[in-house]
Amino acid sequence: MAAALAEALATGHWLPGWAVWAAPVVACVLPLRRRFPRALMLLTLPTLATGVLWIPAMAALHAVAASERRRCEVVASAAAVAVVSFVPWQNMDDYAWSLPDVTLGVLLSGLLAVAPAALGLLGRARRELAARLAELALSRERERLYAAEQAALRERERLARDVHDTAAHHLSLISLRSSVLAASVESPAGREEAETLGELARRAAADLRRTIRRPSQGLGQLPELIEAAGDGVRAELDRLEAAGCPPEVQHAAYRIVQEGLANVRRHAPGAEATVSVRRTDEGLRIAVHNTPPAGPPRPAPDRGGQGLPGLRTRVAALGGTLSACPTPDGGYALDALLPLPGPSGPPARDA
């Protein structure tokens, strides 16, 4: 705005009467060019026709190119600036259309039109690149957290198996020795005490086995999982009450959604995903569908990873079905059906 006002003051004695007051007005409204780029572009063309007021039109053209506009609008605006700046509107009758004058006019009008438009497009490309890089950094951070979570889960499972194997072994020995001791003790009180000790050891081993094998995630944790996935995930959760749904089925549903969202982050950055979990007459239906990625597509989840093969094994062990394939629009679809006991389907087998 300051440069446009200085230009208007410096060229005042060359301006016609109407442009003397119009030039400061146009300069004062230049701060609005980002909000109203089209209107300001049209407003600066009359002042550009004076042949000496260039800065407002260049600033307006830059704003049009830098805004989220179609390329055809940028080209049309640049062409308008080039034509208006080339034509000698003030001295049309006295202008000498010589080759040097026409050549200089073409070069000047081309510079006035191309330079602001190119700088605006460059600024827009840099903003889009920065947004993509920020999205990629966020995706990598989520993937890193997911990998750390999976590593911690595998370590907990390993420790749980070690605890189970060690503790169950010793509890079994205690139960066996208690049975032998109960058979060898003659007094009723000592025999009863030994039998009680053996029963306690067997109960402790059974409780330990159930604790180790019980899945920790289920239908109740799905909203938290989907919320942690980010704003690009839409949830359609219907009848998620845990009643009548075995823990193994709940855990399998959780793992399917978790793997599907992880594959979206890993292979389709920037894509929007829809998670659907609902009970039907056939059983528990789980679907994770995503749109095409915002950037260049990455290899499909089936290539090299072990997540989907592991899910297929888990779902097959429960008597269900799982399908994973690309969609016609370039996205990806993960669908699974897990049978439920009772009216919804046959009882799920133990995984």
N, C-alpha and C positions, 0 to 999 in steps of 0.2 A: 504494500500500500504506500509506504514511504517512497519507494522508487517510482511508482506511478505518479504520485503527486509531484515529485521533483521533475519528472518528464513533462508533466502538464505545465508547470511553471516555466521550464526552460524553453518550451516551444510555443508559448502563448501567442507571440506576435505572428506566427504562421497559421494559427488556427482560425477558422471562421467563427462568427459570433456565437452560434449555438454550441460549438465544441468548447468554448472557453469555460462555460459553466458545466457542460456535460462531462468533461474530462475529470474534474475533481470528484463529481458524484460517482462516476464509475470506479475511480481509485478507492473511494471510501467503502464501497460494497465488495471489494475484492476479498476480504476475510470470509465472506459467505460462499466462496467458490466451491468449497468441498461439500457443502450441503445442497447448493443449487447450481451444479456445474453447467447444465444445459441453458438455464435462463441467463446466467452470467455470460456464457459464450455468445448468445444472441445479442446481449446488451453491449458487448465490447466491439462487435463488428462495425457499427457506425463510427466509433472513434478511430478504429483502425483504418477506415476509408479516408481519414484526413491525411494519411501518408507519413505522419510523424509520431503518432501515439501507438507504440508497439507493445509495451509491457503488459497492459491489461489483457489484450488478446492472447499473448503468449501464456500468461498465468492461467487464464480460463481454459485454454486448450490443454495445458498440462493437467489441470484438475479433471477434465473430461477423460483423458487417457489414464490417469491414475485411479479413477473411481471404478466401481464394479459395473462397467458398461460394456455393451457389445462392441466388437471390433468395428462393425460397420458404422457405428456412431462416431468412433474415433476417426475413422477415415473421412467421413463426411465433414466433421469439424475441421480437420486439417485441410481438406480441399477448400472449404469456405474461407479459411484464413489465407490460404495461398492465393485464391482468386481475388479476394478483397484487397490484399496487400499489393498485388501485381497491377491491378487496373488503376491508372492515374485519374481518380475521380475529380480532383480539383481543377485540373487543366487538361481535360480530355481533348478540347479542340486544338490547343496549342502544343500538344505533346508530339515530339518527333520520334516516330517509330523506327528509329535506326537500329541496326543490328547490335551495336555495343549497348545501347540503352535497354533494348529488349532482353539481351543476355544478362545484364546486371539485374534487371527487374526479376527475371526468372530465378536467378540464383538467390536473390534476397528473399523473395516470397517463399522459395523452397526451404531456405534456412529457417524462416519464421514459422513455417508449418511443421517441418519434420523434426526439428530439435526439441521443442516442447512435447510433442507427441511421443517421441522416442524416450525421453526422460520419464514421462508419466508411465509408459508401459514398463520401463525398467523398474521403476519404483513399485508398481503393482506386482511384477514377477518376484521381486525381492521379498515383499510381504507374504506372498503365497508360499515361497520357499521357506521362509522363517516359520510359517504356520505348520508346514509339512514336517520340518525338522523338529519342532516342538512336539507335534503329535507322535513322531517316531521315537523321540526320547521318552515320552510318557509310555508308549507301548513297550519299549525295552525295559523301562523300570517295572512295569506291571509283570512282564515276563520274568524278570529277575526275581521279583518277590514270589511269583508262582513257583519258579524253580527252587527257591529257598524253602518254600512251604512244602513242596514235594520231597525235598531232601530230608527235611525235619520229620516228615511223616514216615518216610522209609526208615529213618533211624529209630523212630519210636516203635515201628513195627518190629524191627530187628531186636530192640531191647525187650519188647513184649514177648517175642518168641523165646529169647534167652531166659527171661524170668519164668516163663511158663515151663520150659523144659527143665530148668533147674529146680524150681519150687515144686512142680508136680512130681518130679522124681523123688524128692525127699519126702513129700507128703505120702506118696505111695509106699515108700519104705516104712514110714511111721505106721500107716494103716496095716501093712502086712505084719510088722513086728507086734503090733497091738493084738492082732488076731492070734498070733502064736503065743503071746503072753497070756491072753485070756484063756487059751486052752490048757496052759500049764499051771495056772494059779488055782490053788485048791479052795481058797476062801471065797464065798459068794461076793463079798464087798470088793476084793481085789479083781475078781473076774468082771464084775460090773464096771469097775473103773477102767479097766483095759478096753472093754467093749465101747465104753463112752469115748475114750480117747481115739479109738479107731474110727468111730462114726464121725467125730469132729474132723479128723484128718480127711476123710472122704468128702465131707461137705466142703471143706476148705479147698480141696482140689477141684471140685465141680464149680464152685464159685469163681475160682481163679480162671478156669477154662472159659466160663461164660464171659467173664470180664475181658479176657484177651480177645475173644472172637467177636464180641459185640461191636458193630460199626459205630463210629462216633458221630457221623453226619447223617442227617435224614431230611425229611420233607420240611421240618421246622427251620432248618438252616438255609433253605433255598432263597428266601427274600434277602438275607444278609449277603449271600454269595452274589446274587444278581446286582444288588446295590453297590457292592465293591467293584463290579466290572466296569462301571462308568456310566455316563449319560447316554451313550449310544445303544443301550440295551433296553428293550421293552419287554415287560413280563406279562404273561397271561396265565395266572395260576388259579386253578379251579378245584375246589374240594380237596384241600391238602391236609385234612385231618389225618392224624396218624393211626386212628382206630381202624383195625382190619387190614393194615398194611405192615407186613413183616419187616423187621429191621434190615434184613438183607436186601429187600426190594427198595426200601427207602435209601439205603446207602448206595445202591446201584443207580438210582435216579439222580442222586446228588452227584455221583461221579460222572454220569453222562453229561449233565449240564455243565459241570466244571471243565470237562475235557472239551466240550463244544465251544465254550467261551474262550478257553485257552487257545484253541485252534483259530478262532476268529482273530484274536489279538496277534497270533504268531504269523498267520498266513494271509490275512486280509485286513491290514491296518487301515483305520479310518472307516471301515464298513459298519453299518448299523445291523444289529442282531435282534431277533425276536425269540424269546424263550417261552415255550408253552408246556405246561404240565397239568394234566387233567385226568380225572377218573372217568372211564367209560364202561360199557357193559363187557368189553373185551379185556379190560385191565387198565393199567396205568400207562398213559401215552405221554412220551417225552419228545419234544421237538426243539431243535436249536437251528434256526435258519438265519442266514446273513446275506446282506446285499453285496454287490461287487465291491472290491476294495477301492478306496479313494485314490491310491497310488498304483504303481505297477504291481500286478498280481505276483504272489510268491507260490512256490510249489504246493500242491494240494496236501492236506493232512495225511493222506494215506502213504505218501512217499517217504519211506525211511523211518517214520515214527513208530513207537510201540503203544501209543495211547489208544488208538482205535482197535488194533488187534486185541489188546487187553480188555477193552470194553466188550467186544464181541464174545470173548471167552466168558466174561462175567455174565452177560445177558443170556448166553446159551445155557449156562449152568442153572439159571433161574427159569429156564423154559420159555424165554422170550425171543424177540427178533430185533435186529438192529440193521439199519441201512444208512449209508453215508455216500453222497454223490453230489457232483456239481449241478446247479440249476441252469435252465436255459438262459437266464439273464446274466450269468457270470458269477452268481453267488454260490452258496454251498448249503446243503440241507443234511441235517443229522436227525434221524427219526428212530425211535425205539418204542417197543411195546413190551411191558412187563406184566405177566399174569398175576392176579391177586387171588387169594383164597376165598372161598364162599361163592356167592352168586356171580362175582365179576370174572371168575375164571378158575382154573385148577390151582391147587396149592403150589406155591413156589418151592422149588427144590433148594436144599441147603447149598450155598456157594462154597 
